[in-house]
């Protein structure tokens, strides 16, 4: 019996992971579960801003994110999950899915300066973003980002100028069968 795919798309803030996750979703016909999008939905429901919430909200979203993943994987639904997975924080939870799913990790990368430029452009082009994410720590998070590192098939994608490797190769990586 085939295991569901669990495609983990990660990278520094503003590295292009959300955009890539939605492109891949359209290509392979799988839903995207985005940690940031879950938080946005929660903030919309509670009518609080990021600044009015506390760390318990982040923990609540973290737990909800992984409960959602667990539910879908247990129902044999292949999914794409997207977040700035930091190794220390996310590795224990991701390891829970190694035996339940066929995990593929895609790490979006580009140079730090370009990432910071994209991050600042995103803030200036979307002032409402602060309502949902705060982002005051953004540049610090870019500097300290440590990608998740678990025993799973992993592909690094350079997002400096388009995608390298290209979308077709990314899709082939996702669809290749494990030995």
N, C-alpha and C positions, 0 to 999 in steps of 0.2 A: 504494500500500500504506500502510495506517495505521501510524503510529508508536505505540509504547506510551506511555501516560500516565506521567509521573513527577510525582507530586504531592508537593511539598515543604511540610511543615507545620513551622513554626518559630516562635520567640518567646523571650522571656526565660525563665529557669527559673521554674516555677510560674505561667506565663501561661495554661495550659490546653491546650497543644498536644497532649499525649498523649491526653487525654480526647477532644479534637476529632478526632484522627487515627483513633481507634477507632470513633467515631460515623460518620465519613465512610466508613471501611472497610466497616461493616455496610450503609450506604446504597448504596454503589456496587459492592460485592462485589469489593474489591481487598485484597491483603495489606498489612499495615503492617510496615515494617522500622524498628525503633526503635533508635537508638544506645544508649540507656540499657538497653533490654531485652537487647541483645546483650551488653553489659558484665555484666549480671546473670547471664546464662547462663554466661559465661566464669568469673565469680567462683564460681558454683555448681560448675562443673567442677573448678576448681583448688583449691577449698576454702581460698582466701585471702580476706582482707578487703581492702577498698580501702586500708587503712592498711598492709597487708603488701606491697602491690604498689608499683611505681614508675611513672614516666612511660612506660616502655616498654609497659606494659599499655594505657595510653590510646592510644598510637600503634598498637599491635596492633589494638585495637578500631576505631580510625579507619580503618585499612587494610582490616580485615575488612568493615566497614560498606560501604565503597565497592566492594570486590570483589564483595560480595553484590548491590549495586545493579547493577553492570556485568553480572554474570552474568544477572540476571533481565531487564534491558533488552535484552541481546543475544539472549535467548530470546523476545523480544517479549511479555513479561509486564508489564502495567501494575501499578504499585506506588505505595504511599504511603510516603514516608520522613519520619521525624520525629526532630528533634534541635534543640538550641539553636544553630542554624547561625550562627556568627560570620562576618561578611563576610571578614575577612582570612584566616581559616583554611580556610573551606569553599568560597569562591568558585572557586579554581582547579579543584577536583575537580568541582564542579557544572557548570562550563563544559564539561567533557568529555562531558556528556550532552545538550547543547543540540541537536546535529545528529542524535542517536540516538533522541530521544524528544520528546514534546510536554510540555514542562515547564510546570507551574502552581505558583506559589508562594502559600502562604497564611501570612500573618504574624499570629500571635495577639498582641494588645496589650491592656494595661490600665495603669492608673496604677502608678507604681513602689511606692507605699506599700501598695496592695492586693496587689501581687505579693509583696512582702516578708512581708506577713501570711500569705498562702497558703503561702509557702515555709516559714515557721516552724511553721505548723499541720501541714503535711505531715511535718516532722521530728518534732514531738511526737506525732502520730498513728501514725507508722510508724518507731519507733526502729531497726528493722533496716535502714532505708534507708542509714544511715551505713556499714554493712558493705559495701554495694555501691558507694556514690558518695562517701563522705566528707562532702561538702557544707559543709565549713568555709568555703570560699570563696564560698558561695552568694550572700550579699547583695552581695559585691563583683561577682560575675558579673552580677547583676541590674543594678547601676549602670553597668557598662561595656559592656553588650550593644549590639552594632551589627548590625542584621539584614543578612542576605545581600542583595546588590543586583546582580542580573544582568539581562540583557535577556530577560525572560520575563514572561508574563501574571502579574500580582500582585494579590492581594486582601488587604486588611487587615481583620481580624475583631476587633472589640472583645469581650473576654470578661469584662468587668466584671460584667455581670448577664445570664446566658445568652449568646447569640451574636447579634451585630449586625454584618453582616446575619445573618439566620436560616439554619438548615440548608438549607432549600429553595434559597435564593439561593446559598449556598456550592456546593451540588451543581450548580446551573445554571452557575456560573462554571467548575467543573471540566469539565462536559460541552460547553460551548460550543466550536464549531469555530473554529480559527484561520483567518485570512484567507490 
